[in-house]
């Protein structure tokens, strides 16, 4: 296993020697981009709905995206195993664009975020190693690791949002995207999200059944903390008469567009009125009870509950088709539950946490599924 800071430093030094003096952040970013380009050359990042299995593991991930009836598909996803040349790391994310340029914003974020995160993680690791830790006090290495990742995610999301603002060929004033991202590092999962794309973990209960545990928060404008921030920034939160229950963020004069999420990349017309791109970051230590994670856009969650999604994935004929099965079931649910409403884009990514050598799941899923609330604290890949 190659230590990422050392590996990136080597690439960065090569880039610096070729280009002369450069800003350290630019050199670090180029080094991270070099890893992404190498992964693509090795066909480690693919660009279509697929199932992926590494040559070193029988763990598998599957992903699928289906265009709705609203025009171009504004959803996209990424799965990158051996993230940054780290054998024990996987990065994955789903992005749901909105607005006239939403598809372009989502794809741009998908392109930028992994490399930016590698760069910010390297910087945070360097700062962490230089700290004068007091080893007379009880030292929690796991907590330090989480703090490093949390700062990395926070800085990455801020940098990506700023990069979008400066992008001349994409209109990000009235367009944006959600983001739900995960880094699996060994037996830890680090999660960061903005918007309403959701991550749900399937874990085994004491009675042997699979239960869902929501890992992210759906950042809707009517959540008390979100609504307070928006109103303090002179923004408005209300729903239209023809959309009961669908709360949106509006500018002070009520002018369009009204946005149905309170955190997003882009959408600069609302950034002065309470919309932010700061992610909610949390972690979970994986146990043998934890079976798989579902990352999906609201095209799934608007019509499929958490426990229904876990049931659908766990009962799929095989892991390779788990994401496709979930997407197809969601598409049927749109026709049944939302008659007369244009079907949204639907995307899902299923990341299995253990090998399949002992069967489809480590523990039989025979008990009934039940809902579990949000837990607030505690290079091979697919592109779509």
N, C-alpha and C positions, 0 to 999 in steps of 0.2 A: 504494500500500500504506500502511495506517495503522499507525503505531507503537503497539503495544498499550499500553505504560505510559502514553503521552500520552492515548490514547483512553479508557482506564480512569480516568485521573485526571479527565478531563472529566466522565465519568458520575458519578464519586464526588463531585466538587464539587457537581454538580446535586443529588444525593441529600442531601449534607450541608446544603446551603442550605435544602432543604425540611424536613429533620427536625431541624435544629439540631445541636448537638454530638453526635457518636457515636464509638464506638470505631473507630479506623482500620481494624482488621481486619474489623469488621462492614460498614463502608462499602465496603471493597474487595470483600467477598463479594457485597454487593448489586449492585455494578457488574458483577461477573462474571455474576451471575444475570440481570441485565438483558440481557446479550448472548445468553444462552441463551434467554430469553423471546422476544427479537427473532428469533432463528433459528427458533423454533417458529412464530411468526406468519408468517414468510416460507416456511413449509413446508420449512425447511432441515434440520429434524430430523424424520424420519418414524418411524412406530411399527409397522412390519410388515416381514416378510421381503421384500427388494427388491434391485434393482441400482441403483446411482447413478452418474450421469455429470455432471460439472459442465459448465456452459455455456461455460467458458473452457478446457476441456481434454478430450481424448478418453481420459484416464486413467479407469479405472472401478473400482468396488468392488462386491462383491456379498456378501450376508449371508443366512443362513437358520437357522431354529431349528425343531426338531421335538420335540414332547412325547414322553417315554418312557412306560413302563407302570407308573410308581411314583406317579402322581397328578398334581397340578398341575405345569406346567413351571416348574422353578426356575432355568432358564438365562435370561439376557438379554444383549443386546449394545448397543453404540452406535457409530455412525460419524458424525463431525461434520467435514465439509470446510470450509475457510476458518475453521478453529478460532479463535475470538476475533477474527473479522474480519481474520485474516491470510491473504492469498491463498496463501501457500506452506506453510500448516500444515494438517495433518489429525490429528484425535484419533480413536482407536478403541479399543474394549475389549470383552472378554467376561467374564461373571460367572456363576459356578455356585454357586447357593445350596444349603444343606443344613440339615437340621433342620426342625422343624414350621413355622417362619416363614422358611425359607430363601428362598422366592420373594420375600417382602416385603423382606428384607435386601438381596438382589441388586438389586432395582429401586431401592431407596433409595440404594445405593452408586452405581448407574448415574446417578442423578439428581444426587447431590452431587459426585462426583469431578471431572467436567470443570470446573465452576465454581470449586471449591476450587483446582484446579490452576492455572487462569488467575490467581486471586488470589495464590497463593503464588509463581507465576512473576514476577508484577509486583513483589512484594516483593523477590524475589531479584535481579531486574534493577536495582532501585533501590539495593540494598546494593552490588551489583557495580560500579555506575557511580560510587559514592562512595569506592571503594577507592583508596588511593594506590599504584598499580602502579609497580614499578621497571622503566622501559622500557629501562634499560641492560642488563637481562637479556633473554635470548631469550624472547619472549612467545608462548605458544601459545593463540591465540584459540579454537581448537576445544576445547581442554581447559577453558578458562574457561566456554565455553558448556555443556559437559557437566556441569561442577561446579554451574552455576546450575540446570540441569534436575534433577540428582540431588538437590540440596537441596530443590527444589520438590516433587519426587515424595515424598521422605521426609517432609516436613512435611505434605503433602496426605494421605498415607495415615494419618498419626498423627491429623490433625484429623478425617478421616472416621470413623475408629474411635471417637474420643471422642464425636463427634456421635451415632453409633449408640447408644452407652452411655446417652446422655441422652434418647433417643427413647422416649417413654412408650407409644406405641401399637404398637410392635413389640417382641416378646420376643427380645432378642439374647443372652440368657443361655445358651440351648441351641441357638441357630441362628446361622448365619453365611454367608459367601460367599468364594469365591476371587476373584481379579481379575488379569487379564492385560491391560495397557494399553500403547498405543504413541502417541507423537507423532512424526509425520513433519514435519520442518521443513526445507524445501529438499531438499538431498541428504543429510540426516542422519536417522537413525531413533533415537529414544530409547525404551527399553523398561523397564517396571517390572512386576513380578509378585509375587504371593503365591499359595500353593496350587498346584494342579496343572493349571490351564488353561494352555495352551502356545502359544507363538509360534514358527513355523518359517518361515524364509526359503528361497525357491527361487532358487538362483543357478546360473550356467552354468559348467561345468567346462571344462578345456582341450580335451577331446575333443568339446565341443559339447552334451553331455547336461546335463540339469538335476539338481542334487544338493541335498539338504536341509541346512540349517544351523539347528540349534536355537538360538533366541535367549534362551530362558528356562530356568529350572531347575524341575523338578517337585519341589516341596518336600514330600517324604514324611518321616514321622517316623523312619524307619530310616536316613536319611542320617547319617553319623557326626557331623557338626557339629550337626545338628538334634537327634539323639538325646542328645548330650552336654548341650546346653542344657536339654532337657526333664528329664533325670535330675538335673541340678544344681538344678533348680527343684522337685524332689520329684515330678515327674510320672513316668509309666511308659509304656514303649513295648513292645508285644507284639501278636501276632495271635491271633485265636481259632482254636480247633481246626477249626471249619467254614469258616474263611477263610484257608487257608494262603497265606502270602506277602503278605497285606494287613495291614500294620502300622498301628496306631492309637495316638493319644495318649490316655492314661487318667489319671484323677485318682489320687492315692496309694492310695485304698482300692479302686481298680479299678472304681468305680461308673460307670454310663453317664452321658453318651454317650462312646463311643470315637470319636475323629475321625481320618480317614485322611489328613489333611494337617497339616503342622507350622506353617503360617502362614496366617492367615485374618482377615478382618474379622469382628467379633462373637465369638460363642462365649466369653462372659466367664466361664463356669464353668471354663474351662481356661487363662485368661490368667495366673493365678497359678502355673501349673504348666508353663510353658515354651512355650505357644502365643504367637506374636507376630504383629503385622501389619506388620512392617518389610519393605518390598519389596527385591528384588534389582534394581538399576538398572544398565543398561549401554547402550551406543550402538554404532551401525555407520554408516559412511559408505557411501551407496548408490553403486554403480558401474553401468556399462552391463550388467555380467554379472548383476546382481541383478534378478529378474523380478517376484516377488510375495511377499507375506507371508500366511501362513495363521494366523489366531487362532482357536482352537477349545477347547471344553471337553473334559473327559476322556471324554465320551460318544463323541467321535471317537477320541481317542488310546488308549483301552482296547482298541480292536479294529482300528485302522488305524495302521501305522507311519508315521514321518516320510516315508520315501521313497515309500511307497504314496500318501500324501496328495498329495505333489508330483506324482506321476504322474497321479493322478485329476484334479486341478485343471488340469494342463497339457493333458490329453486331453479336457477338457470341450468340448462342441460350440461353446460361445461363452463369453466372460467373464461375461456376465449370469447364466448358469446354473451357474457354477463352484461356488459355495458349496452350492447345492441339490444338485448332483451328488455332492459330497463327503458331505453329510449323508445322502442316500439310500443311498449305498454303505456308510456306517457302520451305518445301520439294518439293512441286509441282513447285514452282517458280525456284528452282535449275534446274529441268529437262527442263524447258522452256527457261530460260535465260542463262544457262551455259551448253549447250550441249557439251558432250565430256569431261567435267570436273567432277572429282569425287565429289559427294555431301559431304559437310562438316557436322560435328556434329552440331545439332540444338537444342538449349535450350532456354526456356523462362519462366519467372516468372511474374505473374500479381498480384500486390498488390492493392486492392481496398480500397479507403480512407474513404468511408462513408458507412452507412448501406444501405441495399437494400429494406427497408420497404416501400419506396415511389415509387418503380419501379426500373428498371435496373440501371438508373442513376438519379441523383438528378435533372439534367436539361436535357430536351430532346435533342437528338443529331440529328438534322434535317438539320442543315446548312452544307455547304461543308467544308471538312477538308483542312487546308492549313499548310504549313511548318512554324515553328517558330525557330529562331536561338538559339544558346546556350546562356543561361543566365550565365554569368561568376561570378557574386558576389551576390550577394545579400548578460504458456510457452507451446505455442503450436506451432508446426512448421513442416516444410517439408525439407527433405534431398534428394538429387538426384545426 
